[in-house]
Amino acid sequence: MLLNGKPVDLDHLRILGLTNYGHFTSMRVDAGRVRGLALHLDRLTRDCRALFGAELDQHEVRSYVRQVVGSAESTVARVTVFDPDLDLGYPASASRPQVLVTTRAVSSVPPPPLVLTTRCYERDVPAVKHLGLFATMFHRRQAQLAGFDDVLFVDREGFLSEGATWNVGLIEGDEIVWPQAPVLPGITMALIRQVRAGLERRVDVSELDRYTAAFTTNAAVGVRAVTAIDTIRWSDMTPLVEQIRKDYSAIPGEPL
C-alpha cells in the first residue's frame, strides 16, 4: 500500500473513514498487463475532474501501480483518489487529490454462477465510481442474509440497472441486451461491447422470462454466469455466455 508512491502515514487515511469522499477504480493485473488500462485511467481522470476539479497525471498513476504490484503474477490493484486535507464542514476546499494504491489477491478458483435477488435502489451520482458504498453493501448483505449470492438493483418503476459492484447483461436469442439506466459504466462491460455487438434498452423486471440467460461483468472476475434472478431460473451452461467469457479473456492486456 502506497500513497503517491510512498509509505502511507495512517493519519492521511483518517479522512477516508470520516468522510468517504473520493473515487477509485479496481483493475486486474496479470503479468504486468491490464485489460482496458486506458479506460481505467480515463475513468480516474474524468472522476477526478468531477469530484475535485483537478487533473490527474496518468503516467504517475501507472508508476504508482507498478510499484505496488511489483512482480506479482496476478492481483487486483485498487487506485483510490482522495484529499487527505478535506474539511468535513467545507468540502468545497477539497482540491489536492492524492493517489492511494492497494492490492488484494485474485482467486485461483473460478467463481460459481450467481443467484440474485432484486431490490429497489438508485445510486447517487451513478456515473462516478465514488467511495460511497454503504447502501450497495447494505443491500448486498440483506440479500445474502436472505439466502442469495448478491443483489440486482431496479429503479422505482421496476426497471433493471446494475448490481452492487458489477454490470449485468441479458441474453435474448443470440443478442446481448444491456439494461438502459443511470448506471456506473463498467470497464469490463465496455470491453465486451467493443468486441461483441449488443443493444441497450430498458428492461422491466416483470419481463425477465423473455430472456434465456444472464451474466455479470466486473474487472476482478470478468464474466460470471447468473442462474437465477428472484423466481426466474436459467441453466449455468448457456453456450453464448461461455463464448462471451472466452471473447473477454481473449482481449489482450495493456502493459503497465
C-alpha positions as a printed Julia matrix, in Angstrom:
256×3 Matrix{Float64}:
   0.0     0.0     0.0
   1.47    3.33   -1.1
   0.21    6.92   -1.1
   1.69    8.88   -4.01
   4.34    6.18   -4.3
   5.45    6.45   -0.66
   4.67    4.57    2.58
   1.33    5.63    4.0
   1.04    7.87    7.05
  -2.05    6.46    8.76
  -3.19    9.98    9.69
  -3.66   10.59    5.97
  -6.11    7.68    5.8
  -8.27    9.02    8.61
 -10.25   11.21    6.24
 -11.31    8.16    4.22
 -13.11    6.71    7.21
 -14.56   10.03    8.35
 -15.87   11.42    5.06
 -15.66    8.68    2.41
 -15.31   11.37   -0.25
 -13.3    10.32   -3.28
 -13.29    7.9    -6.18
 -11.49    4.76   -7.31
 -11.04    2.09   -9.93
 -10.11   -1.56   -9.49
  -8.14   -3.37  -12.17
  -6.91   -6.92  -12.51
  -3.2    -7.09  -13.27
  -1.88  -10.26  -14.91
   1.87  -10.46  -15.6
   2.11   -6.66  -15.63
  -0.8    -6.17  -18.03
  -4.33   -4.83  -17.56
  -7.3    -5.29  -19.86
  -8.76   -1.87  -20.54
  -5.93    0.01  -18.79
  -6.55    3.15  -20.86
 -10.24    3.03  -19.9
  -9.36    2.73  -16.21
  -7.01    5.7   -16.43
  -9.57    7.76  -18.33
 -12.16    6.94  -15.67
  -9.8     8.16  -12.93
  -9.07   11.35  -14.86
 -12.75   12.05  -15.54
 -13.87   11.35  -11.98
 -11.05   13.46  -10.53
 -12.28   16.44  -12.51
 -15.87   15.77  -11.38
 -15.09   15.45   -7.66
 -12.07   17.72   -7.21
 -11.9    19.98  -10.25
  -8.32   18.8   -10.64
  -6.25   16.99  -13.25
  -4.67   13.62  -12.61
  -1.32   12.62  -14.06
  -1.92    9.23  -15.69
   1.79    8.48  -16.02
   2.23    8.94  -12.27
  -0.74    6.7   -11.55
   0.76    3.94  -13.7
   4.1     4.22  -11.92
   2.41    4.02   -8.51
   0.53    0.87   -9.55
   3.72   -0.71  -10.9
   5.46   -0.01   -7.57
   2.77   -1.72   -5.54
   2.12   -4.65   -7.87
   5.8    -5.46   -8.29
   6.41   -8.92   -9.67
   3.05  -10.41   -8.64
   1.74  -12.73  -11.35
  -1.93  -11.85  -10.79
  -3.53   -9.39   -8.41
  -6.31   -6.81   -8.2
  -4.97   -3.28   -7.8
  -7.26   -0.57   -6.5
  -6.44    3.08   -7.15
  -8.23    5.38   -4.71
  -8.14    9.15   -5.19
  -8.97   11.39   -2.21
  -7.86   14.59   -0.49
  -6.39   13.9     2.99
  -6.89   17.58    3.86
 -10.61   17.68    3.06
 -12.58   19.75    5.58
 -15.8    17.99    6.63
 -17.53   21.34    7.14
 -16.24   22.86    3.9
 -15.78   20.11    1.27
 -15.52   22.78   -1.44
 -11.94   23.19   -0.22
 -11.0    19.71   -1.48
  -8.67   20.36   -4.38
  -5.42   18.44   -3.75
  -6.27   14.82   -4.52
  -3.74   12.12   -3.65
  -3.38    8.61   -5.07
  -3.57    5.55   -2.82
  -2.79    2.14   -4.35
  -3.71   -1.09   -2.59
  -3.9    -4.7    -3.76
  -5.86   -7.82   -2.96
  -5.49  -11.43   -4.0
  -7.1   -12.96   -7.08
  -8.95  -16.22   -6.52
  -7.48  -19.11   -8.5
 -10.84  -20.93   -8.46
 -13.48  -19.79  -11.0
 -16.47  -18.42   -9.08
 -19.76  -20.33   -9.31
 -22.82  -18.88  -11.08
 -24.81  -16.3    -9.15
 -28.3   -16.49   -7.68
 -29.61  -12.92   -7.43
 -32.5   -11.07   -5.87
 -33.75   -7.62   -6.86
 -34.04   -4.59   -4.62
 -35.17   -1.04   -5.34
 -32.19    1.3    -5.16
 -30.76    4.11   -7.31
 -27.12    5.11   -6.86
 -26.08    8.67   -6.04
 -24.03   10.21   -8.86
 -24.1     6.93  -10.79
 -21.62    7.97  -13.5
 -18.8     8.34  -10.92
 -17.12    5.33   -9.29
 -17.17    7.02   -5.91
 -16.38    5.73   -2.43
 -19.98    5.85   -1.19
 -20.51    2.09   -0.84
 -22.71    1.98    2.27
 -26.04    1.5     0.5
 -24.75   -1.05   -2.01
 -23.07   -3.09    0.73
 -26.2    -2.86    2.91
 -28.38   -4.26    0.14
 -25.81   -6.95   -0.72
 -25.72   -8.01    2.93
 -29.51   -8.16    3.15
 -29.62  -10.28    0.0
 -27.04  -12.7     1.39
 -28.86  -12.94    4.72
 -31.95  -13.92    2.71
 -30.05  -16.76    1.05
 -28.99  -15.13   -2.24
 -25.47  -14.52   -3.55
 -25.91  -10.87   -4.42
 -28.33   -8.09   -5.27
 -29.51   -6.63   -8.57
 -30.97   -3.13   -8.42
 -34.18   -1.88  -10.02
 -35.43    1.69  -10.08
 -38.71    2.86   -8.55
 -40.51    1.98  -11.8
 -39.21   -1.6   -11.77
 -36.54   -1.33  -14.48
 -33.18   -3.09  -14.04
 -29.99   -1.08  -13.65
 -26.88   -2.76  -12.16
 -25.54   -4.85   -9.31
 -23.72   -3.78   -6.17
 -20.28   -3.87   -7.84
 -20.98   -5.08  -11.37
 -22.96   -4.56  -14.54
 -25.48   -7.08  -15.82
 -26.15   -8.37  -19.32
 -29.1   -10.44  -20.51
 -29.38  -12.84  -23.45
 -32.32  -12.75  -25.83
 -31.86  -15.27  -28.63
 -28.3   -14.64  -29.8
 -28.29  -10.98  -28.71
 -26.81   -9.3   -25.64
 -29.16   -6.79  -24.01
 -27.69   -4.24  -21.6
 -30.22   -2.52  -19.3
 -30.65    1.14  -20.23
 -30.49    3.04  -16.96
 -28.34    5.51  -15.0
 -25.51    3.12  -14.04
 -21.81    3.15  -13.39
 -20.32    2.36  -16.84
 -18.09   -0.63  -16.13
 -14.76   -1.21  -17.88
 -15.43   -4.91  -18.48
 -18.82   -4.13  -19.98
 -17.21   -1.52  -22.25
 -14.58   -4.01  -23.46
 -17.21   -6.65  -24.24
 -19.23   -4.09  -26.19
 -16.14   -3.37  -28.28
 -15.77   -7.0   -29.41
 -19.36   -8.26  -29.47
 -22.41   -6.44  -30.79
 -25.33   -5.89  -28.46
 -28.12   -3.46  -27.78
 -29.27   -1.29  -24.91
 -32.88   -0.92  -23.78
 -34.97   -0.61  -20.66
 -35.53   -3.98  -19.01
 -38.67   -4.43  -16.92
 -38.11   -6.83  -14.03
 -41.56   -8.3   -14.71
 -40.44   -9.38  -18.2
 -37.31  -11.35  -17.27
 -38.89  -14.56  -18.52
 -38.37  -13.37  -22.11
 -34.58  -13.78  -21.68
 -32.72  -17.07  -21.91
 -29.66  -16.27  -19.78
 -27.88  -13.57  -17.81
 -24.36  -12.71  -16.72
 -22.45  -10.13  -14.71
 -19.27   -8.25  -15.54
 -16.56   -6.64  -13.45
 -12.81   -6.21  -13.68
 -11.82   -8.61  -10.91
 -13.82  -11.63  -12.12
 -14.56  -10.83  -15.75
 -17.75  -12.58  -16.91
 -19.82  -14.6   -14.42
 -22.96  -16.55  -15.23
 -26.27  -15.95  -13.45
 -28.6   -18.89  -12.86
 -31.47  -17.08  -11.15
 -32.98  -13.64  -10.58
 -35.74  -13.91   -7.99
 -38.06  -16.66   -9.33
 -36.61  -16.75  -12.87
 -34.08  -19.57  -13.36
 -31.66  -20.42  -16.16
 -29.09  -23.05  -16.99
 -25.49  -22.38  -15.98
 -24.28  -23.95  -19.25
 -25.52  -21.35  -21.73
 -23.17  -21.51  -24.76
 -23.42  -17.79  -25.53
 -22.43  -16.75  -22.01
 -19.44  -19.1   -22.23
 -18.49  -17.59  -25.6
 -18.74  -14.07  -24.14
 -16.38  -15.17  -21.37
 -13.93  -16.51  -23.94
 -14.19  -13.34  -26.04
 -13.37  -11.24  -22.99
 -10.48  -13.47  -21.93
  -9.0   -13.14  -25.42
  -8.75   -9.34  -25.16
  -5.04   -8.54  -24.72
  -3.93   -6.61  -21.68
  -2.11   -3.29  -21.94
   1.3    -3.04  -20.22
   1.51   -1.01  -17.06
